[in-house]
Amino acid sequence: MNDTLRIKVESLVATIPVGRVMTYGQIAALCGSPRAARIVGGIAHYGDPELPWHRVVNKKGGLASGYHGGRHTQKEHLEAEGVVVHGEADSYWVDVEELLWWPEK
């Protein structure tokens, strides 16, 4: 894995505000690798556990089955920040249009 990309991804994830989300693809694009959404997912899975990875969702707002503790734990972490999570256990999702965060340039 490209350490430069990992550093960029982790730096960006660290800035996601409480109660907001970003998508894997959005993060990849903002880090200069627009086709690397899956790599961002790998960084999330193996990256710094102190970062707010629970604020990263798929492009449709779906929570990650690979999140440490699974989708249910990601749901709990988001709800603790006031985020409304919809759906059932195997298909939890958030309203990306409402919650998507874009960093200032």
Backbone as JSON, one array per atom type, in Angstrom:
{
  "sequence": "MNDTLRIKVESLVATIPVGRVMTYGQIAALCGSPRAARIVGGIAHYGDPELPWHRVVNKKGGLASGYHGGRHTQKEHLEAEGVVVHGEADSYWVDVEELLWWPEK",
  "N": [[0.85, -1.18, 0.0], [0.46, 2.25, -0.68], [2.23, 4.44, 1.2], [2.1, 7.22, 1.22], [-0.49, 7.76, 0.3], [-1.95, 6.53, 2.36], [-1.24, 8.19, 4.53], [-2.35, 10.64, 3.67], [-5.08, 9.92, 3.55], [-5.63, 9.18, 6.24], [-5.09, 11.63, 7.48], [-7.12, 13.24, 6.39], [-9.46, 11.9, 7.24], [-9.27, 12.34, 9.95], [-10.2, 14.89, 10.18], [-12.95, 14.93, 9.81], [-15.95, 16.23, 10.86], [-17.82, 15.82, 13.95], [-20.88, 14.1, 13.75], [-21.1, 14.2, 11.02], [-20.43, 12.76, 7.72], [-18.21, 11.12, 5.39], [-17.58, 9.69, 2.15], [-16.02, 6.63, 0.97], [-15.13, 6.81, -1.7], [-15.17, 9.58, -2.12], [-13.22, 10.42, -0.3], [-11.0, 9.12, -1.42], [-10.84, 10.46, -3.92], [-10.39, 13.13, -3.07], [-7.91, 12.79, -2.01], [-6.34, 12.49, -4.17], [-6.5, 10.13, -5.62], [-8.77, 9.05, -7.35], [-9.88, 6.55, -8.09], [-9.56, 4.82, -6.04], [-11.26, 3.87, -3.99], [-11.71, 1.37, -2.76], [-9.21, 0.86, -1.74], [-9.06, 2.87, 0.16], [-10.97, 1.82, 1.88], [-9.54, -0.42, 2.78], [-7.48, 0.86, 4.13], [-8.98, 2.03, 6.12], [-9.82, -0.27, 7.47], [-7.43, -1.35, 8.46], [-6.13, 0.8, 9.5], [-5.16, 3.55, 11.7], [-6.61, 3.05, 14.76], [-7.58, 5.04, 16.38], [-8.73, 7.01, 14.92], [-11.7, 8.62, 13.52], [-13.18, 6.47, 12.03], [-15.75, 5.54, 11.88], [-17.22, 7.49, 10.74], [-17.05, 7.22, 8.05], [-18.56, 6.11, 5.15], [-20.24, 4.1, 2.61], [-20.92, 5.03, -0.86], [-23.69, 5.15, -1.01], [-24.41, 5.61, 1.52], [-24.27, 3.43, 3.13], [-23.38, 1.4, 5.94], [-20.31, -0.14, 7.11], [-19.57, -3.54, 6.79], [-17.13, -4.54, 7.47], [-16.27, -2.97, 9.52], [-14.71, -2.5, 12.68], [-16.15, -4.51, 14.99], [-18.4, -4.61, 13.52], [-21.32, -3.63, 11.51], [-23.28, -2.92, 13.37], [-21.87, -1.86, 15.56], [-20.67, 0.35, 14.33], [-22.99, 1.76, 13.75], [-23.87, 2.32, 16.39], [-21.79, 4.05, 17.21], [-22.12, 6.21, 15.43], [-24.75, 7.0, 16.09], [-24.32, 7.86, 18.69], [-23.25, 10.28, 18.22], [-25.36, 11.72, 17.38], [-26.3, 11.12, 14.87], [-28.77, 9.95, 12.67], [-29.52, 6.67, 11.99], [-30.67, 4.52, 9.55], [-32.65, 1.6, 8.58], [-32.17, -2.03, 8.67], [-30.27, -4.54, 10.5], [-28.47, -5.81, 8.61], [-28.34, -3.95, 6.66], [-27.86, -1.25, 7.37], [-27.99, 2.31, 7.02], [-27.13, 5.76, 6.32], [-28.32, 9.11, 5.72], [-26.81, 10.31, 3.12], [-26.93, 12.61, 1.52], [-27.8, 14.56, 3.3], [-25.86, 14.48, 5.33], [-23.29, 14.51, 4.26], [-19.98, 15.64, 4.27], [-17.87, 18.21, 3.14], [-14.58, 19.19, 3.01], [-13.2, 22.48, 3.49], [-11.58, 24.21, 0.87]],
  "CA": [[0.0, 0.0, 0.0], [1.17, 3.5, -0.8], [2.24, 5.14, 2.48], [1.67, 8.6, 1.02], [-1.95, 7.75, 0.25], [-2.42, 6.23, 3.71], [-1.08, 9.4, 5.35], [-3.36, 11.6, 3.22], [-6.4, 9.43, 3.96], [-5.76, 9.3, 7.69], [-5.15, 13.06, 7.82], [-8.44, 13.74, 6.02], [-10.46, 11.28, 8.12], [-9.13, 12.98, 11.27], [-10.87, 16.2, 10.16], [-14.4, 14.81, 9.62], [-16.61, 16.7, 12.09], [-18.83, 15.02, 14.65], [-22.22, 14.17, 13.17], [-21.03, 14.27, 9.55], [-19.8, 11.59, 7.12], [-17.61, 11.19, 4.06], [-17.6, 8.38, 1.5], [-14.72, 6.1, 0.59], [-14.76, 7.38, -3.0], [-14.93, 11.0, -1.92], [-11.91, 10.52, 0.35], [-10.0, 8.73, -2.42], [-10.71, 11.55, -4.89], [-9.77, 14.29, -2.43], [-6.51, 12.45, -1.73], [-5.64, 12.4, -5.44], [-6.61, 8.79, -6.22], [-10.22, 8.9, -7.47], [-10.33, 5.18, -8.32], [-9.01, 4.03, -4.94], [-12.21, 3.76, -2.88], [-11.47, 0.1, -2.06], [-7.96, 1.02, -0.97], [-9.45, 3.66, 1.34], [-11.61, 0.86, 2.77], [-8.48, -1.2, 3.39], [-6.81, 1.74, 5.09], [-9.91, 2.14, 7.25], [-9.84, -1.53, 8.22], [-6.15, -1.61, 9.11], [-5.52, 2.07, 9.88], [-5.1, 4.03, 13.08], [-7.92, 2.85, 15.38], [-7.98, 6.24, 17.11], [-9.4, 7.93, 13.99], [-13.16, 8.43, 13.46], [-13.55, 5.68, 10.85], [-17.2, 5.33, 11.86], [-17.8, 8.57, 9.93], [-16.82, 6.9, 6.64], [-19.62, 5.22, 4.67], [-20.17, 3.92, 1.16], [-21.54, 6.13, -1.62], [-25.13, 5.18, -0.76], [-24.61, 5.82, 2.95], [-24.24, 2.15, 3.82], [-22.35, 1.18, 6.94], [-19.34, -1.15, 6.69], [-19.56, -4.84, 7.46], [-15.78, -4.75, 7.96], [-15.96, -2.06, 10.63], [-14.39, -3.25, 13.9], [-17.39, -4.69, 15.73], [-19.46, -4.74, 12.53], [-22.22, -2.51, 11.23], [-24.0, -2.52, 14.58], [-21.0, -0.99, 16.35], [-20.57, 1.62, 13.61], [-24.29, 2.4, 14.0], [-23.85, 2.87, 17.76], [-20.87, 5.18, 17.26], [-22.76, 7.32, 14.73], [-25.89, 7.46, 16.88], [-23.79, 8.57, 19.86], [-22.96, 11.64, 17.75], [-26.6, 12.33, 16.95], [-26.63, 10.74, 13.49], [-29.88, 9.01, 12.53], [-29.17, 5.53, 11.15], [-31.88, 3.85, 9.07], [-32.52, 0.24, 8.08], [-32.03, -3.21, 9.52], [-28.9, -4.92, 10.84], [-27.59, -6.11, 7.48], [-28.41, -2.88, 5.65], [-27.9, 0.08, 7.98], [-27.54, 3.39, 6.15], [-27.37, 7.14, 6.74], [-28.69, 10.01, 4.63], [-25.58, 10.93, 2.65], [-27.2, 13.97, 1.04], [-27.93, 15.44, 4.46], [-24.72, 14.42, 6.25], [-22.0, 14.54, 3.58], [-19.13, 16.79, 4.61], [-16.79, 18.56, 2.21], [-13.64, 20.12, 3.65], [-12.96, 23.72, 2.77], [-10.34, 24.13, 0.08]],
  "C": [[0.89, 1.24, 0.0], [1.08, 4.27, 0.53], [1.79, 6.58, 2.35], [0.15, 8.69, 1.0], [-2.52, 7.49, 1.64], [-2.34, 7.48, 4.6], [-2.12, 10.44, 4.97], [-4.75, 11.21, 3.7], [-6.59, 9.62, 5.46], [-5.84, 10.76, 8.13], [-6.53, 13.64, 7.52], [-9.52, 13.18, 6.95], [-10.43, 11.95, 9.5], [-9.89, 14.31, 11.34], [-12.39, 16.12, 10.02], [-15.08, 15.22, 10.92], [-17.6, 15.7, 12.68], [-20.18, 15.21, 13.97], [-22.25, 14.28, 11.67], [-20.34, 13.02, 9.03], [-19.12, 11.98, 5.81], [-17.68, 9.79, 3.47], [-16.18, 7.94, 1.15], [-14.23, 6.73, -0.72], [-14.43, 8.86, -2.91], [-13.54, 11.21, -1.31], [-10.81, 10.19, -0.66], [-9.77, 9.86, -3.41], [-10.01, 12.76, -4.28], [-8.3, 14.05, -2.1], [-5.71, 12.22, -3.02], [-5.68, 11.05, -6.13], [-8.08, 8.43, -6.39], [-10.73, 7.47, -7.68], [-9.92, 4.25, -7.18], [-9.95, 3.88, -3.76], [-11.98, 2.47, -2.09], [-10.19, 0.16, -1.23], [-8.23, 1.84, 0.28], [-10.13, 2.74, 2.35], [-10.59, -0.01, 3.49], [-7.72, -0.4, 4.44], [-7.68, 1.89, 6.33], [-9.86, 0.89, 8.12], [-8.57, -1.75, 9.02], [-5.49, -0.35, 9.66], [-5.58, 2.37, 11.38], [-6.48, 3.9, 13.74], [-8.42, 4.06, 16.17], [-8.73, 7.24, 16.22], [-10.89, 7.63, 13.91], [-13.62, 7.7, 12.2], [-15.05, 5.44, 10.77], [-17.9, 6.4, 11.04], [-17.57, 8.36, 8.44], [-17.82, 5.82, 6.23], [-19.47, 5.02, 3.17], [-20.98, 5.02, 0.46], [-23.04, 6.23, -1.44], [-25.45, 5.4, 0.71], [-24.57, 4.56, 3.77], [-23.09, 2.04, 4.81], [-21.51, -0.04, 6.54], [-19.42, -2.43, 7.49], [-18.18, -5.12, 8.06], [-15.36, -3.82, 9.09], [-15.69, -2.9, 11.87], [-15.64, -3.31, 14.8], [-18.59, -4.79, 14.83], [-20.32, -3.5, 12.39], [-22.93, -2.0, 12.48], [-23.16, -1.58, 15.44], [-20.81, 0.36, 15.66], [-21.85, 2.43, 13.81], [-24.3, 3.06, 15.38], [-22.96, 4.09, 17.86], [-21.47, 6.41, 16.57], [-23.93, 7.89, 15.55], [-25.44, 8.23, 18.12], [-23.44, 10.02, 19.51], [-24.2, 12.35, 17.23], [-27.01, 12.01, 15.53], [-27.78, 9.73, 13.51], [-29.45, 7.93, 11.55], [-30.46, 4.78, 10.83], [-31.6, 2.39, 8.76], [-32.41, -0.82, 9.15], [-30.56, -3.6, 9.63], [-27.98, -5.17, 9.65], [-27.6, -5.02, 6.41], [-28.56, -1.49, 6.28], [-27.38, 1.12, 7.01], [-27.87, 4.74, 6.78], [-27.71, 7.97, 5.51], [-27.46, 10.79, 4.18], [-25.82, 12.37, 2.19], [-27.26, 14.97, 2.18], [-26.62, 15.56, 5.24], [-23.35, 14.56, 5.6], [-21.24, 15.82, 3.9], [-18.05, 16.97, 3.56], [-15.86, 19.53, 2.93], [-13.49, 21.38, 2.81], [-11.63, 23.61, 2.04], [-9.3, 25.07, 0.6]]
}
